[in-house]
């Protein structure tokens, strides 16, 4: 979605947010399990520590290659998946994945062989019953305020079937699994992911990482398309004519000294209409959103560039380095200089 204004700015809000999110595919393994079997995937922070990832914001996903399995989430919702289905856990929610028979789940870390930068690890569990094969991966991202991740449900199931119990496309963040119907791009990416995992060629870990990122973004776009316009949330706000226009302005020029009156004039609505609609869909007023987005962008600039603290302050709308440092410390917990050094 591109947003224009009298100031001539244009920005794709979703792409801008994904850029700052710094999504990256990092760890993968393939599995071949004979039933009965079950394993427990722990919460994101525990999984990140075990995998040695730099961020504790971890998004696990499973691509079912063959067979069937059940996934039970912490809220006792059970998701049934089959070959060709994909399940993504945007918040890294703990879950049990298994063949459905009564069996004690093993901790995932006890099943994984030592991880290396070489070949993709293969996990095998022998059993007399039906064989299930799948690919597991983990996407990393920046943890601090990101409105995109906050707008997603605990699980996203990509399937042509609608067999996720209590699941539907209207699931909100922290609630049920959202069922998403695949499109051509998702189908192609899933097939390529399966083929790449089987080949084991040089460079296929890098290729799988890129495919995982593409798959996540395409699933996200499909989920966004299927959201009803009345459901509150950041993704609905991006699509909304009034709120989307406002988000576009804030993302295009975060350094500008915006007022709600200016934003309302740009969106051709009253101040109260903008404030009410923005708060309804996004969950906070425009100025509070702007402050938090500035801090997210500041972290991105401090990590990804060699700009001075003063230059970063200017980029995110602070008139002085001192004012920026005070705001950053209130939000992050330490001054920007210390935070930047701690990241290297």
Secondary structure as the mmCIF struct_conf table of DSSP 4:
data_model
#
loop_
_struct_conf.conf_type_id
_struct_conf.id
_struct_conf.beg_label_comp_id
_struct_conf.beg_label_asym_id
_struct_conf.beg_label_seq_id
_struct_conf.end_label_comp_id
_struct_conf.end_label_asym_id
_struct_conf.end_label_seq_id
STRN STRN1 UNK A 2 UNK A 2
TURN_TY1_P TURN_TY1_P1 UNK A 6 UNK A 7
STRN STRN2 UNK A 12 UNK A 12
HELX_RH_AL_P HELX_RH_AL_P1 UNK A 13 UNK A 21
TURN_TY1_P TURN_TY1_P2 UNK A 22 UNK A 22
STRN STRN3 UNK A 24 UNK A 34
BEND BEND1 UNK A 35 UNK A 36
STRN STRN4 UNK A 38 UNK A 41
HELX_RH_AL_P HELX_RH_AL_P2 UNK A 44 UNK A 51
TURN_TY1_P TURN_TY1_P3 UNK A 52 UNK A 52
BEND BEND2 UNK A 54 UNK A 54
BEND BEND3 UNK A 56 UNK A 56
STRN STRN5 UNK A 58 UNK A 66
BEND BEND4 UNK A 67 UNK A 67
STRN STRN6 UNK A 68 UNK A 73
TURN_TY1_P TURN_TY1_P4 UNK A 74 UNK A 75
BEND BEND5 UNK A 76 UNK A 76
STRN STRN7 UNK A 78 UNK A 82
TURN_TY1_P TURN_TY1_P5 UNK A 83 UNK A 84
STRN STRN8 UNK A 86 UNK A 89
TURN_TY1_P TURN_TY1_P6 UNK A 90 UNK A 91
STRN STRN9 UNK A 95 UNK A 98
BEND BEND6 UNK A 100 UNK A 102
HELX_LH_PP_P HELX_LH_PP_P1 UNK A 104 UNK A 105
STRN STRN10 UNK A 106 UNK A 107
HELX_RH_AL_P HELX_RH_AL_P3 UNK A 108 UNK A 111
HELX_LH_PP_P HELX_LH_PP_P2 UNK A 112 UNK A 115
BEND BEND7 UNK A 117 UNK A 119
HELX_LH_PP_P HELX_LH_PP_P3 UNK A 120 UNK A 120
STRN STRN11 UNK A 121 UNK A 125
BEND BEND8 UNK A 128 UNK A 129
STRN STRN12 UNK A 131 UNK A 140
BEND BEND9 UNK A 144 UNK A 144
HELX_RH_AL_P HELX_RH_AL_P4 UNK A 147 UNK A 150
TURN_TY1_P TURN_TY1_P7 UNK A 151 UNK A 151
BEND BEND10 UNK A 152 UNK A 152
BEND BEND11 UNK A 154 UNK A 154
STRN STRN13 UNK A 155 UNK A 158
BEND BEND12 UNK A 160 UNK A 161
BEND BEND13 UNK A 164 UNK A 164
TURN_TY1_P TURN_TY1_P8 UNK A 165 UNK A 166
TURN_TY1_P TURN_TY1_P9 UNK A 169 UNK A 170
HELX_LH_PP_P HELX_LH_PP_P4 UNK A 171 UNK A 172
TURN_TY1_P TURN_TY1_P10 UNK A 173 UNK A 174
BEND BEND14 UNK A 175 UNK A 176
STRN STRN14 UNK A 177 UNK A 180
HELX_RH_AL_P HELX_RH_AL_P5 UNK A 184 UNK A 199
TURN_TY1_P TURN_TY1_P11 UNK A 202 UNK A 203
HELX_RH_AL_P HELX_RH_AL_P6 UNK A 204 UNK A 226
BEND BEND15 UNK A 227 UNK A 227
TURN_TY1_P TURN_TY1_P12 UNK A 229 UNK A 230
BEND BEND16 UNK A 231 UNK A 231
BEND BEND17 UNK A 233 UNK A 233
HELX_RH_AL_P HELX_RH_AL_P7 UNK A 234 UNK A 239
BEND BEND18 UNK A 240 UNK A 240
HELX_RH_AL_P HELX_RH_AL_P8 UNK A 241 UNK A 252
TURN_TY1_P TURN_TY1_P13 UNK A 253 UNK A 255
BEND BEND19 UNK A 256 UNK A 256
HELX_RH_AL_P HELX_RH_AL_P9 UNK A 260 UNK A 267
TURN_TY1_P TURN_TY1_P14 UNK A 268 UNK A 268
BEND BEND20 UNK A 269 UNK A 269
HELX_RH_AL_P HELX_RH_AL_P10 UNK A 271 UNK A 282
BEND BEND21 UNK A 283 UNK A 284
HELX_RH_AL_P HELX_RH_AL_P11 UNK A 286 UNK A 304
HELX_RH_AL_P HELX_RH_AL_P12 UNK A 309 UNK A 315
TURN_TY1_P TURN_TY1_P15 UNK A 316 UNK A 317
BEND BEND22 UNK A 319 UNK A 320
HELX_RH_AL_P HELX_RH_AL_P13 UNK A 321 UNK A 332
BEND BEND23 UNK A 333 UNK A 334
HELX_RH_AL_P HELX_RH_AL_P14 UNK A 336 UNK A 342
TURN_TY1_P TURN_TY1_P16 UNK A 343 UNK A 343
#
